[in-house]
Amino acid sequence: MDVAPIFAPGGPLEKAVAGFRHREQQVEFAQAVLEAIESSAVLIAEAGTGTGKTFAYLVPALLAGGRVIVSTGTKTLQDQLFLRDLPRVRKALGTAVDVALLKGRSNYVCLHHLETAAAQGTFAAREDAAHLQKIKRFAATTMSGDRSDCADVPETSPAWAQATSTRENCLGSACSHYQDCFVMKARKRASEADVIVVNHHLFFADVVLRDEGATDLLPAANTVIFDEAHHLPDLARLFFGQSLSTTQLLELARDAKLVEAQFARESTEMGDAALGVEKAARDLRLALGPAMGRTTLGAIKARPAFDAALDGLAKELATLGGRLRAQEERAEEIRNCRVRADEYIARIAEWREADARPREDAYGEAAGAEVVRWVEAYPQSAVLYVTPLDVGRIFRERITSAKRAWIFTSATLSVNGDFRHFQGEMGLAEANTRSWPSPYDYANQALLYVPAGLPDPNSERYAEAVIEAAWPVVRASGGHAFLLFTSLRAMDRGFDLLAARLKAEGLEWPLLLQGSGAKNELLERFRRSPNAILVGSQSFWEGVDVKGDQLSVVVIDRLPFNPPDDPVLAACIERINRAGGNAFMDYQLPRAVISLKQGAGRLIRDETDRGALVICDPRLVDKPYGKRIWRALPPFRRTRSLADVEAFFNARSGGKPVLNAPAGTSIPRGTR
């Protein structure tokens, strides 16, 4: 089969899709996908920005027949595929392919939990009660139950936690609303479709359920396509490991008190035991002290207090489990709570059992352990993790267990065409690999500017140096800029410094900060506001598409190396070095390159875009590995001269001033 005519000038896609352009890279990509599908092969395909990879994999997938699962990194892309891209490809091909959208259960209203929450009427705020009533009205009229369709209730509303279910508290077929369950309807719909659009979280949840012998979420498929596949290694570690959070424990205690009020009002035993679990969960967080963020088990300073709190929690859970077991014949809801209590006790027992083994490394594990145990502490909660270090071995077993085509694609999977890092992470050493460059003319459309004279990125006042170096570029472009930071602390500091700079120069340019509103809302405000500047971190590092002059500058504060004290990263580094490898060159550097390529990819999104990428990190020039990094980026014209950047923007504006917002004496800070 030849897919070229479909992509050719005057072909079906050009007739069906406004603005479609023939690109040879896209045709080659599509042909490679078709060959992989026909031979049930594994293909890793990197396609630069503008290649049109979505159509390049959808066309052969629909033409080849058989059931196809397309998995994406984000729900935004999932919706885009289902609502926009797939209908256009179906129209172009003239096929009657049946398509279904399937999300994780937390995206659907749960009729049982909605009913229970409405009956109990216990809310932290009056607004939550109003939101729950709106969700109730939505549930009575919606066909899908998809919470994204309920525009009246903010996505962040606490009411959603009471109106949706989790895998743990779902009653399954024992639920009185099972026949009307939105999740079950969505899964049934997916089981009948030819193409199912999911996201990576749901795909891995399905893999884990299969391993546990539970009901499959997804039907069998002839082809599985992972878009935004660069997310997979970290997600695989998350799903192939185990976790237990104090939030889960508090939810169990809450549910135990609820079921007692519903089904055993004459007793207080379950409620009393639930209060014991609540206190023990909070004591576990308190045992970590003021520590925040990620900590390996071996690095917990108050380890005896932590171990004692963990043992105390297990004891309280055992008490609660016993009292639930004595009453569980009364209701499925009580049995569900008992099952959860037993599961949490088992997870704690695994932690304590591992402690009994000889510990010979810095992470509280036996030397050569294939997992690392660590804790993430938040102000009011904590999560205990057990994370496997070699997810490639685990994933490879899934790949080889069934004969089907596996397609992994993203704009960022390699380092200068070398895929070994991604292949090693995912256990895909034997996969076919292909790479196609972006069709954009980066040498003429964009500059890569590395300011001279910057201090070491670890120096105390580095954020000040970044703004000092980046501001002349932002001013030359008249705003129209993203400033992307590798930490939230640096982001906040950068925002404050920019606000002061704008005020000092009397510029009333809109200054937007990540977290001051929903991501899509901030993006829309940025698109429609002249001279806007957006300060962000990981949320705007990828998956953001702003075309045209509105985004003309992307500033990145430093090379995105993961913090070396991150527990999982540190354990992976030790594992690689212990085996005789070079963890920095073979693991840390490729991860940083792939992440940097994502950030840099925000700048040029169309053939007519022009702009400057500013990377404020002297290591890009001063360190021997710097050349390997910038060579992995698109072929920007490179400079260290601010005059070159200013001339670039002057040429864009025809020598006219780019300041088109009125001067003033203050900055609107309502976006903070």
C-alpha positions in Angstrom: 0.0 0.0 0.0 1.3 3.5 -0.9 0.2 6.4 1.3 1.9 9.1 -0.7 -1.1 10.0 -2.9 -3.2 10.8 0.2 -0.6 13.4 1.2 0.1 14.7 -2.3 -0.8 18.2 -3.6 -4.4 18.0 -4.6 -4.9 14.8 -2.7 -7.6 13.9 -0.2 -6.0 15.6 2.8 -5.4 18.9 1.0 -9.1 18.9 -0.1 -10.4 18.0 3.3 -8.1 20.1 5.6 -7.8 23.8 5.3 -4.2 25.0 5.2 -2.8 21.5 4.6 0.7 21.5 3.0 2.6 18.6 1.4 5.7 17.7 3.4 8.0 14.9 2.3 9.0 14.2 5.9 5.3 13.5 6.7 5.0 11.1 3.8 8.1 9.2 4.8 6.9 9.1 8.4 3.5 7.7 7.3 5.0 5.1 5.2 7.3 3.9 8.0 4.2 3.7 10.3 2.3 1.6 7.7 5.3 -0.8 7.3 5.5 -1.2 11.1 1.7 -1.9 11.3 1.8 -4.4 8.5 4.8 -6.3 10.0 3.6 -5.9 13.7 7.0 -4.2 14.4 8.1 -1.7 17.0 8.9 1.7 15.6 10.4 4.7 17.5 9.8 7.8 15.3 11.0 11.3 16.1 9.5 14.1 14.0 10.5 17.7 14.4 7.9 20.5 14.9 5.8 21.1 11.9 6.2 17.6 10.4 2.5 16.8 10.9 3.1 13.7 12.9 -0.6 13.3 13.9 -1.8 12.9 10.4 1.3 10.8 9.6 0.3 8.1 12.1 -3.5 8.4 11.8 -3.7 7.9 8.0 -1.8 4.5 7.9 -3.5 3.4 11.2 -7.0 3.9 9.7 -6.0 2.5 6.3 -4.4 -0.7 7.7 -7.6 -1.7 9.5 -7.8 -3.6 12.8 -8.3 -2.1 16.2 -6.0 0.9 17.1 -5.3 2.4 20.5 -3.9 5.9 20.4 -2.4 7.0 23.7 -1.4 10.7 24.4 0.5 12.4 27.1 -2.2 14.9 28.0 -6.0 15.1 28.1 -5.7 18.3 26.0 -4.1 16.4 23.1 -6.5 13.5 23.7 -9.5 15.8 23.2 -7.8 17.4 20.2 -7.3 14.0 18.5 -10.9 12.9 19.1 -12.7 16.2 18.4 -10.6 17.6 15.6 -7.9 15.5 14.0 -9.6 12.1 13.7 -12.8 13.5 12.1 -10.7 15.3 9.5 -8.7 12.2 8.6 -11.9 10.1 8.4 -13.5 12.7 6.1 -10.4 12.8 3.9 -10.2 9.0 3.6 -13.9 8.6 3.3 -13.9 5.8 5.9 -16.6 4.9 8.4 -14.2 4.1 11.2 -15.8 4.0 14.6 -13.9 6.2 17.1 -14.2 6.3 20.9 -12.7 8.5 23.6 -11.9 6.9 27.0 -10.5 8.7 30.0 -9.6 7.6 33.5 -12.5 7.1 36.0 -11.8 10.4 37.9 -12.9 12.2 34.7 -16.5 10.9 35.0 -19.2 11.7 37.5 -19.8 8.8 39.9 -23.6 8.5 40.5 -23.1 6.6 43.8 -20.6 9.0 45.4 -22.6 12.0 44.1 -25.7 10.6 45.7 -23.9 9.9 49.0 -22.3 13.3 49.1 -25.6 15.1 48.5 -27.3 13.0 51.2 -24.5 13.7 53.8 -24.4 17.4 53.1 -21.0 17.9 54.7 -18.9 20.5 52.9 -15.9 22.6 53.8 -17.4 25.7 52.2 -20.7 26.9 51.0 -19.3 27.1 47.5 -18.6 23.4 47.5 -22.3 22.7 48.2 -23.3 24.9 45.3 -20.9 23.2 43.0 -22.2 19.7 44.0 -25.7 20.8 43.2 -24.5 21.9 39.7 -22.8 18.6 39.2 -26.0 16.8 40.2 -28.0 18.8 37.6 -25.3 18.0 35.0 -25.4 14.3 35.8 -29.1 14.3 35.2 -28.8 15.6 31.6 -25.3 14.5 30.3 -24.9 11.5 28.1 -21.1 11.1 28.8 -20.7 12.1 32.4 -17.4 13.7 31.4 -16.6 16.4 33.9 -14.9 18.5 31.2 -18.3 19.1 29.8 -19.6 20.6 33.0 -18.6 24.2 32.4 -20.4 25.5 35.5 -18.0 23.9 38.0 -14.3 24.7 38.0 -11.9 21.8 37.4 -10.2 22.6 40.7 -13.4 22.5 42.8 -13.2 20.2 45.9 -16.7 19.1 45.0 -15.3 16.9 42.2 -13.5 14.7 44.8 -16.9 13.8 46.3 -18.7 13.4 42.9 -16.1 11.0 41.3 -14.6 7.7 42.2 -11.2 6.1 42.5 -10.1 2.6 41.7 -10.0 1.9 45.4 -13.5 3.2 46.4 -15.4 2.0 43.3 -18.0 -0.7 44.2 -17.9 -2.3 40.8 -20.7 -4.5 39.8 -22.1 -4.4 43.4 -23.0 -0.7 42.9 -26.7 0.0 42.7 -25.9 2.5 39.8 -23.8 0.0 37.9 -26.1 -0.2 34.9 -26.1 3.6 34.5 -22.4 4.1 35.4 -20.7 6.6 33.1 -17.3 4.8 33.4 -18.8 1.5 32.4 -20.7 3.0 29.5 -17.5 4.7 28.3 -15.6 1.4 28.5 -18.4 -0.5 26.7 -18.3 2.1 24.0 -14.6 1.8 23.7 -14.8 -2.0 23.5 -16.9 -1.7 20.3 -14.8 1.0 18.6 -12.2 0.6 15.9 -10.0 3.4 17.2 -9.8 4.2 21.0 -8.2 7.5 22.1 -6.8 7.2 25.6 -4.0 8.9 27.6 -0.8 7.3 29.0 -2.1 7.2 32.6 -5.0 5.1 31.5 -2.9 2.9 29.4 -0.5 2.1 32.2 -3.4 1.7 34.7 -4.8 -1.0 32.3 -1.4 -2.7 32.2 -1.2 -2.8 36.0 -4.8 -4.2 36.3 -3.9 -7.0 33.9 -0.9 -7.8 36.0 -3.2 -8.0 39.1 -5.6 -10.3 37.2 -8.3 -7.7 37.3 -10.8 -6.7 34.6 -9.1 -5.1 31.6 -9.8 -1.4 30.9 -8.9 -1.5 27.3 -9.8 -4.1 24.6 -7.1 -6.0 22.6 -5.7 -4.0 19.7 -3.7 -4.7 16.6 -1.8 -1.4 16.8 -0.8 0.8 19.8 0.4 4.3 19.1 2.0 6.5 21.8 2.1 10.2 21.0 4.2 12.4 23.2 6.1 9.2 24.0 8.9 11.1 25.8 6.7 11.0 28.9 6.6 7.2 29.1 9.7 6.4 31.2 8.7 8.5 34.2 5.1 7.4 34.0 6.1 3.7 33.8 8.1 4.1 37.0 5.1 5.7 38.6 2.7 2.9 37.6 5.0 -0.1 38.0 5.8 1.0 41.5 3.7 1.4 44.6 2.6 4.3 46.6 0.6 5.1 49.8 -0.4 8.6 50.7 -1.7 10.1 53.9 -4.5 11.6 51.8 -5.6 8.0 50.9 -5.6 7.1 54.5 -7.7 10.1 55.5 -10.2 9.3 52.7 -10.5 5.8 54.0 -11.2 7.1 57.5 -13.8 9.5 56.1 -15.5 6.8 54.2 -15.5 4.4 57.2 -17.3 7.1 59.2 -19.8 7.6 56.4 -20.6 3.9 56.1 -21.1 3.6 59.8 -23.6 6.5 59.7 -25.4 4.8 56.8 -25.4 1.2 57.8 -24.4 0.8 61.5 -25.8 3.8 63.4 -26.2 1.9 66.6 -22.4 1.5 66.9 -19.4 3.8 67.2 -16.7 1.2 66.8 -15.9 1.9 63.2 -16.0 5.6 63.6 -13.7 5.4 66.7 -11.2 3.3 64.8 -11.4 5.7 61.8 -10.4 8.5 64.1 -7.4 6.5 65.2 -6.3 6.1 61.6 -6.8 9.8 61.0 -4.5 10.7 63.9 -1.9 8.1 62.9 -1.8 9.4 59.3 -1.3 13.0 60.6 1.4 11.7 63.1 3.2 10.1 60.1 3.5 13.5 58.4 4.5 15.2 61.6 7.3 12.6 62.1 9.0 13.9 58.9 9.4 17.3 60.6 9.5 20.5 58.6 11.0 18.6 55.6 9.4 19.3 52.2 9.9 17.7 48.9 11.4 14.4 48.0 13.6 12.4 50.4 15.1 9.0 50.2 14.2 6.6 53.0 17.9 6.5 54.1 18.0 10.3 54.3 15.1 10.8 56.7 16.6 12.6 59.7 14.1 11.4 62.3 14.1 7.8 61.1 13.2 6.2 64.5 10.2 8.6 64.9 9.1 7.9 61.3 9.4 4.1 61.8 7.4 4.3 65.0 4.7 6.4 63.3 4.5 3.9 60.5 4.1 1.0 62.9 1.5 3.0 64.8 -0.4 3.6 61.6 -0.3 -0.1 60.7 -1.7 -0.9 64.2 -4.6 1.6 63.8 -5.4 0.2 60.3 -5.5 -3.3 61.7 -8.0 -2.2 64.3 -10.1 -0.5 61.7 -9.9 -3.5 59.4 -11.1 -5.8 62.1 -14.1 -3.7 63.0 -15.0 -3.3 59.3 -14.7 -7.0 58.8 -17.1 -7.7 61.6 -19.8 -5.6 59.9 -19.0 -6.0 56.2 -21.9 -8.4 55.5 -24.2 -5.4 56.0 -23.1 -3.5 52.9 -20.7 -3.6 50.0 -19.5 -0.1 51.0 -18.3 -1.5 54.3 -16.5 -4.4 52.6 -14.9 -2.0 50.2 -13.4 0.0 53.2 -12.1 -3.3 54.7 -10.4 -4.3 51.5 -8.7 -0.9 51.3 -7.5 -1.1 54.9 -6.0 -4.6 54.3 -4.3 -3.3 51.1 -2.7 -0.4 53.0 -1.6 -2.7 55.8 0.1 -4.9 53.2 2.0 -2.0 51.6 3.3 -0.9 55.0 4.3 -4.5 55.8 6.4 -4.5 52.5 8.2 -1.3 53.6 9.0 -2.8 57.0 10.0 -6.1 55.6 12.5 -4.4 53.3 13.9 -2.7 56.4 14.7 -6.0 57.9 17.2 -6.8 55.1 20.9 -5.6 55.4 21.1 -2.1 54.1 24.3 -1.3 52.3 23.6 1.8 50.2 22.8 5.4 50.9 19.1 5.0 50.1 18.1 2.6 52.8 18.1 -0.4 50.4 20.1 -3.5 50.1 23.0 -3.1 47.7 22.0 -3.8 44.1 18.3 -3.3 44.9 16.1 -2.9 41.9 13.8 -0.4 43.7 14.2 2.8 45.7 11.9 3.7 48.6 11.3 7.4 49.1 8.9 9.9 50.6 7.5 13.1 49.2 6.4 15.6 51.9 3.8 18.4 51.4 2.7 20.9 54.0 -0.2 18.8 55.2 0.4 15.4 53.7 3.0 12.9 52.6 3.3 10.0 50.0 5.4 6.9 50.4 6.8 5.4 47.2 8.5 2.2 46.1 9.8 2.9 42.6 11.5 0.3 40.3 14.7 1.5 38.7 14.6 -0.7 35.6 11.2 -0.2 34.0 12.6 -1.2 30.6 12.7 -4.8 31.7 9.1 -4.7 32.9 7.8 -2.9 29.8 9.7 -5.2 27.4 7.8 -8.1 28.8 4.5 -6.4 27.9 5.7 -5.5 24.4 6.7 -9.1 23.7 3.6 -10.7 25.2 1.4 -10.1 22.2 2.0 -9.7 18.5 1.0 -6.2 17.5 2.5 -3.0 16.1 3.9 -0.6 18.7 4.6 3.0 17.5 6.4 5.5 19.8 6.5 9.1 18.5 7.4 12.6 19.7 9.3 15.6 18.6 11.9 14.8 21.3 13.1 11.3 21.6 16.8 11.4 20.6 20.0 13.2 21.1 21.3 14.1 17.7 19.5 11.2 16.2 20.8 8.8 18.9 17.8 7.0 20.5 19.8 4.8 22.9 18.7 6.7 26.0 14.9 6.3 25.2 15.5 2.7 24.0 17.3 1.8 27.2 14.6 3.4 29.4 11.8 1.6 27.8 13.5 -1.8 27.0 13.3 -1.3 23.2 16.8 -2.1 22.2 15.6 -4.0 19.1 13.2 -1.4 17.9 13.4 0.3 14.5 14.3 4.0 14.9 13.7 6.9 12.4 14.1 10.6 12.7 12.8 13.4 10.5 13.8 17.1 10.9 11.4 20.0 11.1 10.6 21.5 7.7 11.0 25.0 9.2 13.9 27.3 8.1 15.4 27.8 11.6 18.5 29.6 10.2 16.4 32.4 8.9 13.4 32.3 11.2 15.2 32.2 14.6 18.2 33.1 16.7 19.7 31.1 19.5 21.2 33.7 21.9 23.4 32.7 24.9 24.2 35.9 26.8 27.8 36.5 27.8 29.0 37.1 31.3 26.5 35.0 33.2 27.5 33.6 36.6 27.4 30.0 37.6 23.7 28.8 37.6 24.1 27.7 41.3 25.1 31.2 42.4 22.9 33.0 44.9 21.6 35.8 42.7 21.3 33.8 39.5 17.7 34.8 38.9 18.7 38.5 39.0 21.4 37.7 36.4 18.9 35.9 34.2 16.4 38.9 34.1 19.3 41.3 33.6 20.4 39.4 30.5 17.0 38.6 29.2 15.3 42.0 29.7 17.0 43.7 26.7 15.7 41.0 24.4 12.2 41.1 25.9 12.2 44.9 25.5 13.5 44.7 21.9 10.6 42.3 21.0 8.0 44.5 22.7 7.1 41.7 25.1 5.6 38.8 23.3 7.7 36.5 25.5 7.7 33.3 27.5 10.2 33.2 30.4 10.5 29.5 31.4 12.2 28.6 34.7 13.3 25.2 35.9 12.0 25.7 39.4 9.0 27.4 41.0 11.1 29.4 43.3 13.1 30.9 40.5 9.9 31.5 38.6 8.4 33.6 41.4 11.6 35.5 41.8 11.8 36.2 38.1 8.2 37.4 38.1 8.9 39.9 40.8 12.0 41.2 39.1 10.2 41.6 35.8 7.4 43.5 37.5 9.9 45.9 39.1 11.6 46.3 35.7 8.3 47.1 33.9 7.3 49.6 36.6 10.7 51.3 36.5 10.4 51.8 32.8 6.7 52.9 32.9 5.5 50.0 30.7 2.0 48.6 31.2 2.6 45.3 29.5 0.4 42.4 30.8 2.5 40.2 33.0 1.1 36.7 33.6 2.2 34.1 36.1 1.7 30.4 36.0 -0.7 29.4 38.8 -2.5 32.7 38.9 -5.2 31.1 36.7 -6.0 28.0 34.7 -3.4 27.2 32.1 -5.8 27.5 29.1 -7.1 30.8 30.5 -3.6 32.3 30.9 -2.7 31.1 27.4 -5.8 32.8 25.9 -5.1 36.0 27.8 -1.5 35.9 26.4 -2.7 35.3 22.8 -5.0 38.3 22.8 -2.9 40.8 24.9 -0.4 42.9 23.0 3.1 43.0 24.6 2.2 40.2 27.0 4.9 38.4 29.0 4.2 35.0 30.5 6.4 33.7 33.3 6.1 29.9 33.8 7.7 26.6 34.7 7.0 23.0 33.7 3.3 23.7 32.8 4.3 25.8 29.8 7.5 23.9 29.0 5.6 21.7 26.5 2.2 21.1 24.9 1.8 24.8 24.3 1.1 26.2 20.8 1.2 29.9 20.2 1.7 30.8 16.5 2.6 34.2 15.0 4.3 37.3 16.4 2.5 37.1 19.7 5.2 34.7 20.9 8.6 36.0 19.6 10.9 35.3 22.5 11.4 32.2 24.7 13.8 32.6 27.6 15.0 29.5 29.5 16.8 30.2 32.7 19.1 27.2 32.8 19.7 23.8 31.4 17.0 21.5 32.7 19.1 19.0 34.6 17.0 17.2 37.2 18.1 17.9 40.8 20.8 15.4 41.7 19.2 14.9 45.1 16.0 13.6 43.5 15.7 10.1 45.1 14.8 8.2 41.9 17.5 10.0 39.8 20.1 9.6 42.5 19.4 5.8 42.7 19.5 5.5 38.9 22.8 7.3 38.8 24.3 5.0 41.4 23.0 2.0 39.6 24.5 3.0 36.3 27.9 4.0 37.8 28.0 0.8 39.9 27.7 -1.1 36.7 30.6 0.7 35.1 28.7 3.2 33.1 28.9 7.0 33.0 25.6 8.2 34.4 26.1 11.9 33.5 26.8 11.3 29.8 24.5 8.3 29.4 21.5 9.3 31.5 21.5 12.8 33.0 22.6 14.6 29.8 20.2 12.9 27.4 17.3 13.6 29.8 18.3 17.3 29.9 18.6 17.5 26.1 15.2 16.0 25.5 13.6 18.4 28.1 15.4 21.4 26.6 14.2 20.5 23.1 10.7 20.6 24.4 11.1 24.1 25.9 12.9 25.3 22.8 10.0 23.9 20.7 7.6 26.5 22.0 9.2 29.2 19.8 8.7 28.4 16.1 5.3 26.8 15.5 4.7 27.8 11.9 6.6 28.6 8.6 6.1 32.4 9.1 7.1 32.5 12.8 10.2 34.5 13.7 11.8 34.7 17.1 14.7 34.4 19.5 15.5 31.6 21.9 17.5 32.8 24.9 19.3 30.2 27.0 20.8 31.8 30.1 23.2 29.1 31.0 27.0 29.6 30.5 27.5 25.8 30.6 26.1 25.7 27.1 29.3 27.4 25.9 31.8 26.8 28.7 31.4 23.0 29.3 32.7 20.3 27.0 29.2 18.8 26.9 27.6 22.1 25.8 28.3 21.5 22.2 26.4 18.2 22.3 23.4 20.0 23.8 23.2 22.9 21.3 23.8 20.6 18.4 20.7 18.6 19.4 18.6 21.7 19.1 17.1 22.8 15.8 19.6 24.6 13.5 19.1 28.1 14.9 21.5 30.9 13.8 23.6 31.3 16.9 25.0 34.4 18.5 26.3 35.8 21.8 25.8 39.4 20.7 22.9 41.4 22.0 23.3 43.7 19.0 22.5 40.8 16.7 19.3 40.1 18.6 18.2 43.8 18.5 19.0 43.9 14.8 16.9 40.8 14.3 13.9 42.4 15.9 14.4 45.7 14.2 14.4 43.9 10.8 11.2 42.2 11.8 9.5 45.5 12.5 11.0 47.3 9.6 13.0 49.6 11.9 9.8 50.8 13.6 9.5 50.8 17.4 7.9 47.6 18.8 6.5 49.3 21.9 2.8 49.5 21.1 1.3 49.7 24.6 0.9 53.0 26.4 3.5 54.0 29.0 2.4 54.4 32.5 3.5 54.3 36.1 2.1 51.1 37.3 1.6 47.4 36.3 -1.7 45.6 36.5 -0.9 42.8 39.1 -4.2 41.2 39.2 -2.7 38.2 37.4 -0.5 37.5 40.4 
